[in-house]
Amino acid sequence: MVYWIRKLAGIFAFFVFFMLLFADLSVLDSFEFNNLIISVIKAFVAASLFWFAGFIMGDIFLKGIITDIEHDEMNLIEGGMVQRLDMKKQDMVPGGAEMPFVEENTEVIKR
């Protein structure tokens, strides 16, 4: 899921970078080197901010959609992301494999 969140945030930032770069260059009358540098810096900063915002929104959106999926037994048989999320949720339940109720105590015999 992290792969797709990063991918969507990257696409969003890439789109914003070129959209802002071309919009800023089209407004300028001259193509001086200083104007080009300022336009690239503006576009890079905006793309960075939009990447960060896209990463956060994608994380919330994708995890919200995936966790709201009704679990059907057929989905768990086929495998995939839904099965992995369901198994991870079951492991995190108290009493599960990762969070047991009782810890094994080993008695040490002193002589």
C-alpha positions, 0 to 999 in steps of 0.5 A: 500500500505504501508503494501506491501511496508514494506513486500517487503522491509522485504523480501528483507532484510531477503534474503540479511541477510542470503545470506551475513551471509552464504557467509561470514561464508563459506569464513572463515576457522574456526568457532570461536565465534568472527568470527560468531559475526562479520559475524552477525553484517556485515549481520545485517548492510547490511540487514538494508541498503538493507531494507531502500533501498528496502523500498524507491525503493518499494515506488517509484515502487509501487506508480508509477505502481498504479498511471499509471493505466488507470482508467476504470469505471469498476475498480471503481465499484469493489472497492479495492486499485484503487478506494481508490487512485482515491477517495483520489486524488479527495479529494485532488483537490482544491475545494474538500472535504478536500480543499474547495475554500471558508471557511465558515465564521460565523458572530459574532454579538456584542451587 
